[in-house]
């Protein structure tokens, strides 16, 4: 079989020499900033999500809100509750309920670990981030512990101090 040399050179140029951007594999679609404020994150898990076609198109368009969403374990399955995915504009009759309960896809071993840890005092599951991994949509599920009011105040104070230090550092070396 004879392959023309110029085809090989073009293939080599496009697929080997041109580097991909750093965020080409994982691009963030939605973040739950409130979860980072309300909870202390202990561990994070990556979960797939069961979606329908128009929901996928709407999420890729950036119309997903994780702000009030929670993750619950029911009947040894993990579900995302209260996650708002706006209806797709061109979806007409194929659109689903924006607030419907969606199943999260985790390995059985991970689900069993989560069941054991959630039964401990004060631990809960929270959806923190939605992102693309390749062509698939993934949800980052965090095992978290609720913060007290004084913990939240301390976190805000620490962020303000760090912001001031960074600002002074930039001015000093400018």
C-alpha positions as CSV (number, residue, x, y, z in Angstrom):
1,X,0.0,0.0,0.0
2,X,1.3,3.4,-1.0
3,X,0.6,6.4,1.2
4,X,1.5,9.9,-0.1
5,X,4.2,11.6,2.0
6,X,2.3,15.0,2.1
7,X,-0.7,13.3,3.8
8,X,1.6,11.9,6.5
9,X,3.3,15.3,7.0
10,X,-0.1,17.1,7.4
11,X,-1.3,14.4,9.9
12,X,2.0,14.8,11.9
13,X,1.7,18.6,11.9
14,X,-1.9,18.8,13.1
15,X,-2.0,15.9,15.6
16,X,1.4,15.9,17.1
17,X,3.0,19.3,16.8
18,X,0.1,21.6,17.7
19,X,-0.4,21.5,21.5
20,X,-3.9,21.4,22.9
21,X,-4.9,24.1,25.3
22,X,-4.7,23.3,29.0
23,X,-8.5,23.4,29.5
24,X,-9.4,21.5,26.3
25,X,-10.4,18.4,28.2
26,X,-12.2,19.9,31.2
27,X,-14.3,23.0,30.6
28,X,-16.5,24.2,33.5
29,X,-20.2,24.6,32.8
30,X,-21.6,25.6,36.2
31,X,-20.2,26.1,39.7
32,X,-22.0,26.0,43.0
33,X,-20.1,28.8,44.9
34,X,-22.7,28.7,47.7
35,X,-21.6,25.2,48.5
36,X,-18.0,26.3,49.2
37,X,-19.4,29.1,51.5
38,X,-21.9,26.9,53.4
39,X,-19.9,23.7,53.7
40,X,-16.4,22.5,54.4
41,X,-15.5,20.1,51.6
42,X,-14.0,16.8,52.7
43,X,-13.7,14.7,49.6
44,X,-14.9,15.0,46.0
45,X,-16.2,12.4,43.6
46,X,-16.7,12.6,39.8
47,X,-20.2,11.4,38.7
48,X,-21.9,11.1,35.3
49,X,-25.4,12.3,35.0
50,X,-28.4,10.8,33.2
51,X,-29.8,13.4,30.8
52,X,-32.1,13.6,27.8
53,X,-31.0,15.2,24.4
54,X,-32.5,18.7,24.8
55,X,-31.0,18.9,28.4
56,X,-27.6,18.2,27.0
57,X,-27.9,21.0,24.5
58,X,-29.1,23.4,27.1
59,X,-26.2,22.6,29.4
60,X,-23.7,23.0,26.7
61,X,-25.3,26.4,26.1
62,X,-24.5,27.3,29.7
63,X,-28.1,27.2,31.1
64,X,-27.6,25.1,34.2
65,X,-27.8,26.3,37.8
66,X,-26.4,24.2,40.7
67,X,-27.1,26.8,43.3
68,X,-29.9,25.2,45.2
69,X,-29.2,21.6,44.2
70,X,-28.6,18.8,46.6
71,X,-27.5,15.2,46.2
72,X,-29.5,12.4,48.0
73,X,-29.1,8.6,48.2
74,X,-32.4,6.8,47.7
75,X,-32.7,3.0,47.3
76,X,-28.9,2.6,46.9
77,X,-28.9,5.1,44.0
78,X,-27.6,8.6,43.9
79,X,-29.9,11.4,42.7
80,X,-29.4,15.1,41.9
81,X,-32.4,17.0,43.2
82,X,-33.4,20.7,42.5
83,X,-30.8,21.3,39.8
84,X,-32.3,23.8,37.3
85,X,-31.6,23.1,33.6
86,X,-33.4,25.7,31.5
87,X,-35.5,24.3,28.6
88,X,-33.8,24.3,25.2
89,X,-35.2,27.1,23.1
90,X,-35.5,24.9,19.9
91,X,-36.6,21.8,21.9
92,X,-40.4,22.4,21.7
93,X,-42.3,19.2,22.9
94,X,-39.1,17.3,23.7
95,X,-38.1,19.6,26.7
96,X,-38.3,18.0,30.1
97,X,-39.2,19.6,33.5
98,X,-36.4,22.0,34.4
99,X,-36.3,20.9,38.1
100,X,-36.8,17.1,37.6
101,X,-34.7,14.6,39.7
102,X,-31.8,13.3,37.7
103,X,-29.8,10.1,38.4
104,X,-26.1,10.4,39.0
105,X,-23.8,7.6,37.8
106,X,-21.2,6.3,40.2
107,X,-19.5,2.9,40.7
108,X,-21.2,0.7,43.3
109,X,-18.1,0.8,45.5
110,X,-18.2,4.6,45.6
111,X,-22.0,4.6,46.4
112,X,-21.4,2.2,49.3
113,X,-18.6,4.4,50.6
114,X,-20.9,7.4,50.4
115,X,-23.7,5.6,52.2
116,X,-21.4,4.8,55.1
117,X,-20.0,8.3,55.3
118,X,-23.4,10.1,55.0
119,X,-24.7,8.2,58.0
120,X,-22.0,9.8,60.1
121,X,-23.1,12.8,62.1
122,X,-23.1,16.1,60.1
123,X,-22.0,14.9,56.7
124,X,-23.9,15.6,53.5
125,X,-23.5,15.4,49.7
126,X,-23.4,18.5,47.6
127,X,-23.0,19.1,43.9
128,X,-20.2,21.6,43.5
129,X,-19.4,21.8,39.8
130,X,-20.6,20.6,36.4
131,X,-18.0,20.3,33.6
132,X,-17.2,18.7,30.3
133,X,-14.8,15.8,30.2
134,X,-14.2,15.0,26.6
135,X,-17.8,14.9,25.2
136,X,-19.4,13.8,28.4
137,X,-21.0,16.0,31.1
138,X,-19.8,15.3,34.6
139,X,-20.9,16.5,38.0
140,X,-18.5,16.9,40.9
141,X,-20.1,15.6,44.0
142,X,-18.5,16.6,47.4
143,X,-18.8,15.0,50.7
144,X,-19.2,18.0,53.0
145,X,-19.7,19.1,56.6
146,X,-21.9,22.1,57.3
147,X,-20.1,25.2,58.6
148,X,-21.2,27.1,61.7
149,X,-21.8,30.9,61.5
150,X,-18.4,31.7,63.1
151,X,-16.6,29.4,60.6
152,X,-18.2,31.4,57.8
153,X,-17.0,34.6,59.3
154,X,-13.5,33.3,59.8
155,X,-13.4,32.1,56.1
156,X,-14.5,35.6,54.9
157,X,-11.9,37.3,57.2
158,X,-9.1,34.9,55.8
159,X,-10.1,35.7,52.2
160,X,-10.0,39.5,52.9
161,X,-6.6,39.2,54.5
162,X,-5.2,37.2,51.6
163,X,-6.7,39.7,49.1
164,X,-5.0,42.6,50.9
165,X,-1.7,40.7,51.0
166,X,-1.9,40.0,47.3
167,X,-2.7,43.6,46.5
168,X,0.2,44.8,48.6
169,X,2.5,42.3,47.0
170,X,1.5,43.4,43.4
171,X,2.0,47.1,44.3
172,X,5.4,46.4,45.9
173,X,6.8,44.6,42.9
174,X,5.2,46.7,40.2
